[in-house]
């Protein structure tokens, strides 16, 4: 059985949690992605959070 972890990405500007996705359990690096934030109205850096 594959273990999965739900990762939440939060906007670094408004702190809203905009994105969730599942990935394997290996934690090799912290996710940081440029994603569109509805609250900010533009692309912002989203960071992994718990
Ligand atoms: Zn935002």
mmCIF file of the protein (N, C-alpha, C, O) and its ligand, coordinates in Angstrom:
data_MODEL
# 
_entry.id   MODEL 
# 
loop_
_entity.id 
_entity.type 
_entity.pdbx_number_of_molecules 
1 polymer     1 
2 non-polymer 1 
# 
_entity_poly.entity_id                      1 
_entity_poly.type                           'polypeptide(L)' 
_entity_poly.nstd_linkage                   no 
_entity_poly.nstd_monomer                   no 
_entity_poly.pdbx_seq_one_letter_code       
;(UNK)(UNK)(UNK)(UNK)(UNK)(UNK)(UNK)(UNK)(UNK)(UNK)(UNK)(UNK)(UNK)(UNK)(UNK)(UNK)
(UNK)(UNK)(UNK)(UNK)(UNK)(UNK)(UNK)(UNK)(UNK)(UNK)(UNK)(UNK)(UNK)(UNK)(UNK)(UNK)
(UNK)(UNK)(UNK)(UNK)(UNK)(UNK)(UNK)(UNK)(UNK)(UNK)(UNK)(UNK)(UNK)(UNK)(UNK)(UNK)
(UNK)(UNK)
;
_entity_poly.pdbx_seq_one_letter_code_can   XXXXXXXXXXXXXXXXXXXXXXXXXXXXXXXXXXXXXXXXXXXXXXXXXX 
_entity_poly.pdbx_strand_id                 A 
# 
loop_
_entity_poly_seq.entity_id 
_entity_poly_seq.num 
_entity_poly_seq.mon_id 
_entity_poly_seq.hetero 
1 1  UNK n 
1 2  UNK n 
1 3  UNK n 
1 4  UNK n 
1 5  UNK n 
1 6  UNK n 
1 7  UNK n 
1 8  UNK n 
1 9  UNK n 
1 10 UNK n 
1 11 UNK n 
1 12 UNK n 
1 13 UNK n 
1 14 UNK n 
1 15 UNK n 
1 16 UNK n 
1 17 UNK n 
1 18 UNK n 
1 19 UNK n 
1 20 UNK n 
1 21 UNK n 
1 22 UNK n 
1 23 UNK n 
1 24 UNK n 
1 25 UNK n 
1 26 UNK n 
1 27 UNK n 
1 28 UNK n 
1 29 UNK n 
1 30 UNK n 
1 31 UNK n 
1 32 UNK n 
1 33 UNK n 
1 34 UNK n 
1 35 UNK n 
1 36 UNK n 
1 37 UNK n 
1 38 UNK n 
1 39 UNK n 
1 40 UNK n 
1 41 UNK n 
1 42 UNK n 
1 43 UNK n 
1 44 UNK n 
1 45 UNK n 
1 46 UNK n 
1 47 UNK n 
1 48 UNK n 
1 49 UNK n 
1 50 UNK n 
# 
loop_
_struct_asym.id 
_struct_asym.entity_id 
A 1 
B 2 
# 
loop_
_chem_comp.id 
_chem_comp.type 
_chem_comp.mon_nstd_flag 
UNK 'L-peptide linking' . 
ZN  non-polymer         . 
# 
_pdbx_entity_nonpoly.entity_id   2 
_pdbx_entity_nonpoly.name        ? 
_pdbx_entity_nonpoly.comp_id     ZN 
# 
_pdbx_nonpoly_scheme.asym_id         B 
_pdbx_nonpoly_scheme.entity_id       2 
_pdbx_nonpoly_scheme.mon_id          ZN 
_pdbx_nonpoly_scheme.ndb_seq_num     1 
_pdbx_nonpoly_scheme.pdb_seq_num     101 
_pdbx_nonpoly_scheme.auth_seq_num    101 
_pdbx_nonpoly_scheme.pdb_mon_id      ZN 
_pdbx_nonpoly_scheme.auth_mon_id     ZN 
_pdbx_nonpoly_scheme.pdb_strand_id   A 
_pdbx_nonpoly_scheme.pdb_ins_code    . 
# 
loop_
_atom_site.group_PDB 
_atom_site.id 
_atom_site.type_symbol 
_atom_site.label_atom_id 
_atom_site.label_alt_id 
_atom_site.label_comp_id 
_atom_site.label_asym_id 
_atom_site.label_entity_id 
_atom_site.label_seq_id 
_atom_site.pdbx_PDB_ins_code 
_atom_site.Cartn_x 
_atom_site.Cartn_y 
_atom_site.Cartn_z 
_atom_site.occupancy 
_atom_site.B_iso_or_equiv 
_atom_site.pdbx_formal_charge 
_atom_site.auth_seq_id 
_atom_site.auth_comp_id 
_atom_site.auth_asym_id 
_atom_site.auth_atom_id 
_atom_site.pdbx_PDB_model_num 
ATOM   1   N  N  . UNK A 1 1  ? 0.855  -1.194 0.000   1.00 0.00 ? 1   UNK A N  1 
ATOM   2   C  CA . UNK A 1 1  ? 0.000  0.000  0.000   1.00 0.00 ? 1   UNK A CA 1 
ATOM   3   C  C  . UNK A 1 1  ? 0.895  1.250  0.000   1.00 0.00 ? 1   UNK A C  1 
ATOM   4   O  O  . UNK A 1 1  ? 1.745  1.423  0.874   1.00 0.00 ? 1   UNK A O  1 
ATOM   5   N  N  . UNK A 1 2  ? 0.691  2.075  -0.958  1.00 0.00 ? 2   UNK A N  1 
ATOM   6   C  CA . UNK A 1 2  ? 1.503  3.294  -1.058  1.00 0.00 ? 2   UNK A CA 1 
ATOM   7   C  C  . UNK A 1 2  ? 1.016  4.337  -0.065  1.00 0.00 ? 2   UNK A C  1 
ATOM   8   O  O  . UNK A 1 2  ? -0.178 4.621  0.039   1.00 0.00 ? 2   UNK A O  1 
ATOM   9   N  N  . UNK A 1 3  ? 1.953  4.884  0.642   1.00 0.00 ? 3   UNK A N  1 
ATOM   10  C  CA . UNK A 1 3  ? 1.580  5.936  1.588   1.00 0.00 ? 3   UNK A CA 1 
ATOM   11  C  C  . UNK A 1 3  ? 1.544  7.272  0.881   1.00 0.00 ? 3   UNK A C  1 
ATOM   12  O  O  . UNK A 1 3  ? 2.419  7.608  0.084   1.00 0.00 ? 3   UNK A O  1 
ATOM   13  N  N  . UNK A 1 4  ? 0.522  8.011  1.194   1.00 0.00 ? 4   UNK A N  1 
ATOM   14  C  CA . UNK A 1 4  ? 0.390  9.312  0.553   1.00 0.00 ? 4   UNK A CA 1 
ATOM   15  C  C  . UNK A 1 4  ? 0.260  10.398 1.598   1.00 0.00 ? 4   UNK A C  1 
ATOM   16  O  O  . UNK A 1 4  ? -0.310 10.206 2.672   1.00 0.00 ? 4   UNK A O  1 
ATOM   17  N  N  . UNK A 1 5  ? 0.801  11.528 1.249   1.00 0.00 ? 5   UNK A N  1 
ATOM   18  C  CA . UNK A 1 5  ? 0.723  12.682 2.133   1.00 0.00 ? 5   UNK A CA 1 
ATOM   19  C  C  . UNK A 1 5  ? 0.044  13.803 1.355   1.00 0.00 ? 5   UNK A C  1 
ATOM   20  O  O  . UNK A 1 5  ? 0.385  14.073 0.203   1.00 0.00 ? 5   UNK A O  1 
ATOM   21  N  N  . UNK A 1 6  ? -0.902 14.435 1.990   1.00 0.00 ? 6   UNK A N  1 
ATOM   22  C  CA . UNK A 1 6  ? -1.535 15.578 1.354   1.00 0.00 ? 6   UNK A CA 1 
ATOM   23  C  C  . UNK A 1 6  ? -0.706 16.815 1.671   1.00 0.00 ? 6   UNK A C  1 
ATOM   24  O  O  . UNK A 1 6  ? -0.467 17.153 2.830   1.00 0.00 ? 6   UNK A O  1 
ATOM   25  N  N  . UNK A 1 7  ? -0.288 17.461 0.632   1.00 0.00 ? 7   UNK A N  1 
ATOM   26  C  CA . UNK A 1 7  ? 0.523  18.664 0.791   1.00 0.00 ? 7   UNK A CA 1 
ATOM   27  C  C  . UNK A 1 7  ? -0.362 19.877 0.543   1.00 0.00 ? 7   UNK A C  1 
ATOM   28  O  O  . UNK A 1 7  ? -1.139 19.911 -0.411  1.00 0.00 ? 7   UNK A O  1 
ATOM   29  N  N  . UNK A 1 8  ? -0.235 20.847 1.395   1.00 0.00 ? 8   UNK A N  1 
ATOM   30  C  CA . UNK A 1 8  ? -0.978 22.092 1.230   1.00 0.00 ? 8   UNK A CA 1 
ATOM   31  C  C  . UNK A 1 8  ? 0.004  23.182 0.851   1.00 0.00 ? 8   UNK A C  1 
ATOM   32  O  O  . UNK A 1 8  ? 1.079  23.306 1.439   1.00 0.00 ? 8   UNK A O  1 
ATOM   33  N  N  . UNK A 1 9  ? -0.383 23.970 -0.142  1.00 0.00 ? 9   UNK A N  1 
ATOM   34  C  CA . UNK A 1 9  ? 0.438  25.117 -0.515  1.00 0.00 ? 9   UNK A CA 1 
ATOM   35  C  C  . UNK A 1 9  ? -0.290 26.391 -0.116  1.00 0.00 ? 9   UNK A C  1 
ATOM   36  O  O  . UNK A 1 9  ? -1.454 26.588 -0.463  1.00 0.00 ? 9   UNK A O  1 
ATOM   37  N  N  . UNK A 1 10 ? 0.397  27.243 0.607   1.00 0.00 ? 10  UNK A N  1 
ATOM   38  C  CA . UNK A 1 10 ? -0.183 28.487 1.070   1.00 0.00 ? 10  UNK A CA 1 
ATOM   39  C  C  . UNK A 1 10 ? 0.506  29.664 0.400   1.00 0.00 ? 10  UNK A C  1 
ATOM   40  O  O  . UNK A 1 10 ? 1.724  29.667 0.223   1.00 0.00 ? 10  UNK A O  1 
ATOM   41  N  N  . UNK A 1 11 ? -0.274 30.648 0.036   1.00 0.00 ? 11  UNK A N  1 
ATOM   42  C  CA . UNK A 1 11 ? 0.252  31.873 -0.554  1.00 0.00 ? 11  UNK A CA 1 
ATOM   43  C  C  . UNK A 1 11 ? 1.160  32.572 0.446   1.00 0.00 ? 11  UNK A C  1 
ATOM   44  O  O  . UNK A 1 11 ? 0.796  32.734 1.611   1.00 0.00 ? 11  UNK A O  1 
ATOM   45  N  N  . UNK A 1 12 ? 2.324  32.981 0.003   1.00 0.00 ? 12  UNK A N  1 
ATOM   46  C  CA . UNK A 1 12 ? 3.266  33.615 0.919   1.00 0.00 ? 12  UNK A CA 1 
ATOM   47  C  C  . UNK A 1 12 ? 2.885  35.060 1.212   1.00 0.00 ? 12  UNK A C  1 
ATOM   48  O  O  . UNK A 1 12 ? 3.446  35.678 2.117   1.00 0.00 ? 12  UNK A O  1 
ATOM   49  N  N  . UNK A 1 13 ? 1.942  35.601 0.461   1.00 0.00 ? 13  UNK A N  1 
ATOM   50  C  CA . UNK A 1 13 ? 1.546  37.000 0.684   1.00 0.00 ? 13  UNK A CA 1 
ATOM   51  C  C  . UNK A 1 13 ? 0.325  37.109 1.589   1.00 0.00 ? 13  UNK A C  1 
ATOM   52  O  O  . UNK A 1 13 ? 0.337  37.860 2.563   1.00 0.00 ? 13  UNK A O  1 
ATOM   53  N  N  . UNK A 1 14 ? -0.725 36.363 1.271   1.00 0.00 ? 14  UNK A N  1 
ATOM   54  C  CA . UNK A 1 14 ? -1.957 36.486 2.059   1.00 0.00 ? 14  UNK A CA 1 
ATOM   55  C  C  . UNK A 1 14 ? -2.177 35.292 2.989   1.00 0.00 ? 14  UNK A C  1 
ATOM   56  O  O  . UNK A 1 14 ? -3.111 35.288 3.790   1.00 0.00 ? 14  UNK A O  1 
ATOM   57  N  N  . UNK A 1 15 ? -1.316 34.283 2.881   1.00 0.00 ? 15  UNK A N  1 
ATOM   58  C  CA . UNK A 1 15 ? -1.350 33.099 3.744   1.00 0.00 ? 15  UNK A CA 1 
ATOM   59  C  C  . UNK A 1 15 ? -2.551 32.193 3.504   1.00 0.00 ? 15  UNK A C  1 
ATOM   60  O  O  . UNK A 1 15 ? -2.792 31.264 4.275   1.00 0.00 ? 15  UNK A O  1 
ATOM   61  N  N  . UNK A 1 16 ? -3.291 32.454 2.461   1.00 0.00 ? 16  UNK A N  1 
ATOM   62  C  CA . UNK A 1 16 ? -4.411 31.558 2.163   1.00 0.00 ? 16  UNK A CA 1 
ATOM   63  C  C  . UNK A 1 16 ? -3.886 30.235 1.629   1.00 0.00 ? 16  UNK A C  1 
ATOM   64  O  O  . UNK A 1 16 ? -2.874 30.177 0.931   1.00 0.00 ? 16  UNK A O  1 
ATOM   65  N  N  . UNK A 1 17 ? -4.597 29.186 1.976   1.00 0.00 ? 17  UNK A N  1 
ATOM   66  C  CA . UNK A 1 17 ? -4.208 27.852 1.499   1.00 0.00 ? 17  UNK A CA 1 
ATOM   67  C  C  . UNK A 1 17 ? -4.988 27.543 0.239   1.00 0.00 ? 17  UNK A C  1 
ATOM   68  O  O  . UNK A 1 17 ? -6.174 27.218 0.277   1.00 0.00 ? 17  UNK A O  1 
ATOM   69  N  N  . UNK A 1 18 ? -4.300 27.652 -0.856  1.00 0.00 ? 18  UNK A N  1 
ATOM   70  C  CA . UNK A 1 18 ? -4.991 27.603 -2.139  1.00 0.00 ? 18  UNK A CA 1 
ATOM   71  C  C  . UNK A 1 18 ? -4.904 26.266 -2.845  1.00 0.00 ? 18  UNK A C  1 
ATOM   72  O  O  . UNK A 1 18 ? -5.791 25.921 -3.625  1.00 0.00 ? 18  UNK A O  1 
ATOM   73  N  N  . UNK A 1 19 ? -3.867 25.519 -2.588  1.00 0.00 ? 19  UNK A N  1 
ATOM   74  C  CA . UNK A 1 19 ? -3.651 24.298 -3.363  1.00 0.00 ? 19  UNK A CA 1 
ATOM   75  C  C  . UNK A 1 19 ? -3.351 23.108 -2.457  1.00 0.00 ? 19  UNK A C  1 
ATOM   76  O  O  . UNK A 1 19 ? -2.636 23.210 -1.460  1.00 0.00 ? 19  UNK A O  1 
ATOM   77  N  N  . UNK A 1 20 ? -3.924 21.991 -2.846  1.00 0.00 ? 20  UNK A N  1 
ATOM   78  C  CA . UNK A 1 20 ? -3.663 20.740 -2.134  1.00 0.00 ? 20  UNK A CA 1 
ATOM   79  C  C  . UNK A 1 20 ? -3.340 19.686 -3.162  1.00 0.00 ? 20  UNK A C  1 
ATOM   80  O  O  . UNK A 1 20 ? -3.949 19.649 -4.231  1.00 0.00 ? 20  UNK A O  1 
ATOM   81  N  N  . UNK A 1 21 ? -2.410 18.850 -2.857  1.00 0.00 ? 21  UNK A N  1 
ATOM   82  C  CA . UNK A 1 21 ? -2.240 17.672 -3.687  1.00 0.00 ? 21  UNK A CA 1 
ATOM   83  C  C  . UNK A 1 21 ? -1.511 16.571 -2.932  1.00 0.00 ? 21  UNK A C  1 
ATOM   84  O  O  . UNK A 1 21 ? -0.856 16.801 -1.915  1.00 0.00 ? 21  UNK A O  1 
ATOM   85  N  N  . UNK A 1 22 ? -1.650 15.394 -3.461  1.00 0.00 ? 22  UNK A N  1 
ATOM   86  C  CA . UNK A 1 22 ? -1.063 14.226 -2.809  1.00 0.00 ? 22  UNK A CA 1 
ATOM   87  C  C  . UNK A 1 22 ? 0.273  13.915 -3.456  1.00 0.00 ? 22  UNK A C  1 
ATOM   88  O  O  . UNK A 1 22 ? 0.463  14.096 -4.659  1.00 0.00 ? 22  UNK A O  1 
ATOM   89  N  N  . UNK A 1 23 ? 1.181  13.447 -2.640  1.00 0.00 ? 23  UNK A N  1 
ATOM   90  C  CA . UNK A 1 23 ? 2.454  13.011 -3.183  1.00 0.00 ? 23  UNK A CA 1 
ATOM   91  C  C  . UNK A 1 23 ? 3.015  11.914 -2.281  1.00 0.00 ? 23  UNK A C  1 
ATOM   92  O  O  . UNK A 1 23 ? 2.483  11.644 -1.204  1.00 0.00 ? 23  UNK A O  1 
ATOM   93  N  N  . UNK A 1 24 ? 4.069  11.305 -2.726  1.00 0.00 ? 24  UNK A N  1 
ATOM   94  C  CA . UNK A 1 24 ? 4.700  10.251 -1.934  1.00 0.00 ? 24  UNK A CA 1 
ATOM   95  C  C  . UNK A 1 24 ? 5.260  10.798 -0.636  1.00 0.00 ? 24  UNK A C  1 
ATOM   96  O  O  . UNK A 1 24 ? 5.311  12.010 -0.425  1.00 0.00 ? 24  UNK A O  1 
ATOM   97  N  N  . UNK A 1 25 ? 5.673  9.900  0.217   1.00 0.00 ? 25  UNK A N  1 
ATOM   98  C  CA . UNK A 1 25 ? 6.061  10.334 1.554   1.00 0.00 ? 25  UNK A CA 1 
ATOM   99  C  C  . UNK A 1 25 ? 7.465  10.912 1.629   1.00 0.00 ? 25  UNK A C  1 
ATOM   100 O  O  . UNK A 1 25 ? 7.812  11.552 2.621   1.00 0.00 ? 25  UNK A O  1 
ATOM   101 N  N  . UNK A 1 26 ? 8.264  10.703 0.621   1.00 0.00 ? 26  UNK A N  1 
ATOM   102 C  CA . UNK A 1 26 ? 9.627  11.221 0.655   1.00 0.00 ? 26  UNK A CA 1 
ATOM   103 C  C  . UNK A 1 26 ? 9.634  12.742 0.697   1.00 0.00 ? 26  UNK A C  1 
ATOM   104 O  O  . UNK A 1 26 ? 8.992  13.412 -0.112  1.00 0.00 ? 26  UNK A O  1 
ATOM   105 N  N  . UNK A 1 27 ? 10.360 13.252 1.640   1.00 0.00 ? 27  UNK A N  1 
ATOM   106 C  CA . UNK A 1 27 ? 10.453 14.714 1.766   1.00 0.00 ? 27  UNK A CA 1 
ATOM   107 C  C  . UNK A 1 27 ? 11.875 15.124 1.477   1.00 0.00 ? 27  UNK A C  1 
ATOM   108 O  O  . UNK A 1 27 ? 12.715 15.203 2.374   1.00 0.00 ? 27  UNK A O  1 
ATOM   109 N  N  . UNK A 1 28 ? 12.127 15.380 0.235   1.00 0.00 ? 28  UNK A N  1 
ATOM   110 C  CA . UNK A 1 28 ? 13.491 15.743 -0.136  1.00 0.00 ? 28  UNK A CA 1 
ATOM   111 C  C  . UNK A 1 28 ? 13.706 17.247 -0.140  1.00 0.00 ? 28  UNK A C  1 
ATOM   112 O  O  . UNK A 1 28 ? 14.825 17.733 0.028   1.00 0.00 ? 28  UNK A O  1 
ATOM   113 N  N  . UNK A 1 29 ? 12.640 17.957 -0.331  1.00 0.00 ? 29  UNK A N  1 
ATOM   114 C  CA . UNK A 1 29 ? 12.758 19.415 -0.375  1.00 0.00 ? 29  UNK A CA 1 
ATOM   115 C  C  . UNK A 1 29 ? 11.401 20.028 -0.056  1.00 0.00 ? 29  UNK A C  1 
ATOM   116 O  O  . UNK A 1 29 ? 10.361 19.381 -0.175  1.00 0.00 ? 29  UNK A O  1 
ATOM   117 N  N  . UNK A 1 30 ? 11.438 21.259 0.340   1.00 0.00 ? 30  UNK A N  1 
ATOM   118 C  CA . UNK A 1 30 ? 10.205 22.007 0.568   1.00 0.00 ? 30  UNK A CA 1 
ATOM   119 C  C  . UNK A 1 30 ? 9.691  22.528 -0.756  1.00 0.00 ? 30  UNK A C  1 
ATOM   120 O  O  . UNK A 1 30 ? 10.438 23.079 -1.565  1.00 0.00 ? 30  UNK A O  1 
ATOM   121 N  N  . UNK A 1 31 ? 8.422  22.344 -0.954  1.00 0.00 ? 31  UNK A N  1 
ATOM   122 C  CA . UNK A 1 31 ? 7.831  22.803 -2.197  1.00 0.00 ? 31  UNK A CA 1 
ATOM   123 C  C  . UNK A 1 31 ? 7.641  24.308 -2.183  1.00 0.00 ? 31  UNK A C  1 
ATOM   124 O  O  . UNK A 1 31 ? 7.128  24.884 -1.224  1.00 0.00 ? 31  UNK A O  1 
ATOM   125 N  N  . UNK A 1 32 ? 8.061  24.918 -3.255  1.00 0.00 ? 32  UNK A N  1 
ATOM   126 C  CA . UNK A 1 32 ? 7.798  26.345 -3.446  1.00 0.00 ? 32  UNK A CA 1 
ATOM   127 C  C  . UNK A 1 32 ? 7.454  26.535 -4.911  1.00 0.00 ? 32  UNK A C  1 
ATOM   128 O  O  . UNK A 1 32 ? 8.278  26.291 -5.792  1.00 0.00 ? 32  UNK A O  1 
ATOM   129 N  N  . UNK A 1 33 ? 6.252  26.966 -5.159  1.00 0.00 ? 33  UNK A N  1 
ATOM   130 C  CA . UNK A 1 33 ? 5.797  27.095 -6.533  1.00 0.00 ? 33  UNK A CA 1 
ATOM   131 C  C  . UNK A 1 33 ? 5.148  28.443 -6.759  1.00 0.00 ? 33  UNK A C  1 
ATOM   132 O  O  . UNK A 1 33 ? 4.510  29.008 -5.871  1.00 0.00 ? 33  UNK A O  1 
ATOM   133 N  N  . UNK A 1 34 ? 5.327  28.943 -7.968  1.00 0.00 ? 34  UNK A N  1 
ATOM   134 C  CA . UNK A 1 34 ? 4.592  30.141 -8.375  1.00 0.00 ? 34  UNK A CA 1 
ATOM   135 C  C  . UNK A 1 34 ? 3.218  29.693 -8.840  1.00 0.00 ? 34  UNK A C  1 
ATOM   136 O  O  . UNK A 1 34 ? 3.081  28.936 -9.800  1.00 0.00 ? 34  UNK A O  1 
ATOM   137 N  N  . UNK A 1 35 ? 2.202  30.179 -8.137  1.00 0.00 ? 35  UNK A N  1 
ATOM   138 C  CA . UNK A 1 35 ? 0.839  29.809 -8.467  1.00 0.00 ? 35  UNK A CA 1 
ATOM   139 C  C  . UNK A 1 35 ? -0.030 31.047 -8.438  1.00 0.00 ? 35  UNK A C  1 
ATOM   140 O  O  . UNK A 1 35 ? 0.263  32.038 -7.769  1.00 0.00 ? 35  UNK A O  1 
ATOM   141 N  N  . UNK A 1 36 ? -1.116 30.947 -9.196  1.00 0.00 ? 36  UNK A N  1 
ATOM   142 C  CA . UNK A 1 36 ? -2.059 32.061 -9.185  1.00 0.00 ? 36  UNK A CA 1 
ATOM   143 C  C  . UNK A 1 36 ? -2.860 32.041 -7.891  1.00 0.00 ? 36  UNK A C  1 
ATOM   144 O  O  . UNK A 1 36 ? -3.418 31.012 -7.512  1.00 0.00 ? 36  UNK A O  1 
ATOM   145 N  N  . UNK A 1 37 ? -2.912 33.175 -7.221  1.00 0.00 ? 37  UNK A N  1 
ATOM   146 C  CA . UNK A 1 37 ? -3.694 33.313 -5.994  1.00 0.00 ? 37  UNK A CA 1 
ATOM   147 C  C  . UNK A 1 37 ? -4.904 34.184 -6.277  1.00 0.00 ? 37  UNK A C  1 
ATOM   148 O  O  . UNK A 1 37 ? -4.769 35.329 -6.709  1.00 0.00 ? 37  UNK A O  1 
ATOM   149 N  N  . UNK A 1 38 ? -6.073 33.643 -6.036  1.00 0.00 ? 38  UNK A N  1 
ATOM   150 C  CA . UNK A 1 38 ? -7.307 34.399 -6.296  1.00 0.00 ? 38  UNK A CA 1 
ATOM   151 C  C  . UNK A 1 38 ? -7.407 35.622 -5.406  1.00 0.00 ? 38  UNK A C  1 
ATOM   152 O  O  . UNK A 1 38 ? -7.849 36.686 -5.839  1.00 0.00 ? 38  UNK A O  1 
ATOM   153 N  N  . UNK A 1 39 ? -6.996 35.461 -4.165  1.00 0.00 ? 39  UNK A N  1 
ATOM   154 C  CA . UNK A 1 39 ? -7.118 36.556 -3.206  1.00 0.00 ? 39  UNK A CA 1 
ATOM   155 C  C  . UNK A 1 39 ? -6.212 37.722 -3.594  1.00 0.00 ? 39  UNK A C  1 
ATOM   156 O  O  . UNK A 1 39 ? -6.596 38.885 -3.470  1.00 0.00 ? 39  UNK A O  1 
ATOM   157 N  N  . UNK A 1 40 ? -5.015 37.404 -4.060  1.00 0.00 ? 40  UNK A N  1 
ATOM   158 C  CA . UNK A 1 40 ? -4.060 38.446 -4.443  1.00 0.00 ? 40  UNK A CA 1 
ATOM   159 C  C  . UNK A 1 40 ? -4.302 38.938 -5.869  1.00 0.00 ? 40  UNK A C  1 
ATOM   160 O  O  . UNK A 1 40 ? -3.960 40.071 -6.209  1.00 0.00 ? 40  UNK A O  1 
ATOM   161 N  N  . UNK A 1 41 ? -4.889 38.083 -6.690  1.00 0.00 ? 41  UNK A N  1 
ATOM   162 C  CA . UNK A 1 41 ? -5.198 38.478 -8.059  1.00 0.00 ? 41  UNK A CA 1 
ATOM   163 C  C  . UNK A 1 41 ? -4.017 38.378 -9.005  1.00 0.00 ? 41  UNK A C  1 
ATOM   164 O  O  . UNK A 1 41 ? -4.079 38.874 -10.130 1.00 0.00 ? 41  UNK A O  1 
ATOM   165 N  N  . UNK A 1 42 ? -2.947 37.744 -8.564  1.00 0.00 ? 42  UNK A N  1 
ATOM   166 C  CA . UNK A 1 42 ? -1.795 37.550 -9.441  1.00 0.00 ? 42  UNK A CA 1 
ATOM   167 C  C  . UNK A 1 42 ? -1.009 36.342 -8.960  1.00 0.00 ? 42  UNK A C  1 
ATOM   168 O  O  . UNK A 1 42 ? -1.363 35.711 -7.964  1.00 0.00 ? 42  UNK A O  1 
ATOM   169 N  N  . UNK A 1 43 ? 0.047  36.032 -9.669  1.00 0.00 ? 43  UNK A N  1 
ATOM   170 C  CA . UNK A 1 43 ? 0.856  34.887 -9.262  1.00 0.00 ? 43  UNK A CA 1 
ATOM   171 C  C  . UNK A 1 43 ? 1.728  35.257 -8.081  1.00 0.00 ? 43  UNK A C  1 
ATOM   172 O  O  . UNK A 1 43 ? 2.360  36.313 -8.049  1.00 0.00 ? 43  UNK A O  1 
ATOM   173 N  N  . UNK A 1 44 ? 1.743  34.363 -7.117  1.00 0.00 ? 44  UNK A N  1 
ATOM   174 C  CA . UNK A 1 44 ? 2.577  34.584 -5.935  1.00 0.00 ? 44  UNK A CA 1 
ATOM   175 C  C  . UNK A 1 44 ? 3.324  33.296 -5.624  1.00 0.00 ? 44  UNK A C  1 
ATOM   176 O  O  . UNK A 1 44 ? 3.017  32.235 -6.167  1.00 0.00 ? 44  UNK A O  1 
ATOM   177 N  N  . UNK A 1 45 ? 4.279  33.404 -4.768  1.00 0.00 ? 45  UNK A N  1 
ATOM   178 C  CA . UNK A 1 45 ? 5.007  32.214 -4.330  1.00 0.00 ? 45  UNK A CA 1 
ATOM   179 C  C  . UNK A 1 45 ? 4.172  31.469 -3.286  1.00 0.00 ? 45  UNK A C  1 
ATOM   180 O  O  . UNK A 1 45 ? 3.729  32.039 -2.290  1.00 0.00 ? 45  UNK A O  1 
ATOM   181 N  N  . UNK A 1 46 ? 3.978  30.205 -3.545  1.00 0.00 ? 46  UNK A N  1 
ATOM   182 C  CA . UNK A 1 46 ? 3.236  29.370 -2.604  1.00 0.00 ? 46  UNK A CA 1 
ATOM   183 C  C  . UNK A 1 46 ? 4.203  28.388 -1.957  1.00 0.00 ? 46  UNK A C  1 
ATOM   184 O  O  . UNK A 1 46 ? 5.043  27.774 -2.615  1.00 0.00 ? 46  UNK A O  1 
ATOM   185 N  N  . UNK A 1 47 ? 4.055  28.268 -0.666  1.00 0.00 ? 47  UNK A N  1 
ATOM   186 C  CA . UNK A 1 47 ? 4.951  27.381 0.066   1.00 0.00 ? 47  UNK A CA 1 
ATOM   187 C  C  . UNK A 1 47 ? 4.188  26.253 0.715   1.00 0.00 ? 47  UNK A C  1 
ATOM   188 O  O  . UNK A 1 47 ? 3.014  26.375 1.066   1.00 0.00 ? 47  UNK A O  1 
ATOM   189 N  N  . UNK A 1 48 ? 4.893  25.157 0.860   1.00 0.00 ? 48  UNK A N  1 
ATOM   190 C  CA . UNK A 1 48 ? 4.329  24.021 1.544   1.00 0.00 ? 48  UNK A CA 1 
ATOM   191 C  C  . UNK A 1 48 ? 4.060  24.370 3.006   1.00 0.00 ? 48  UNK A C  1 
ATOM   192 O  O  . UNK A 1 48 ? 4.873  25.020 3.664   1.00 0.00 ? 48  UNK A O  1 
ATOM   193 N  N  . UNK A 1 49 ? 2.929  23.938 3.490   1.00 0.00 ? 49  UNK A N  1 
ATOM   194 C  CA . UNK A 1 49 ? 2.588  24.161 4.893   1.00 0.00 ? 49  UNK A CA 1 
ATOM   195 C  C  . UNK A 1 49 ? 1.848  22.941 5.409   1.00 0.00 ? 49  UNK A C  1 
ATOM   196 O  O  . UNK A 1 49 ? 1.443  22.079 4.629   1.00 0.00 ? 49  UNK A O  1 
ATOM   197 N  N  . UNK A 1 50 ? 1.672  22.866 6.712   1.00 0.00 ? 50  UNK A N  1 
ATOM   198 C  CA . UNK A 1 50 ? 0.976  21.684 7.258   1.00 0.00 ? 50  UNK A CA 1 
ATOM   199 C  C  . UNK A 1 50 ? -0.504 21.957 7.416   1.00 0.00 ? 50  UNK A C  1 
ATOM   200 O  O  . UNK A 1 50 ? -1.249 21.083 7.860   1.00 0.00 ? 50  UNK A O  1 
HETATM 201 ZN ZN . ZN  B 2 .  ? -2.432 35.416 -1.917  1.00 0.00 ? 101 ZN  A ZN 1 
# 
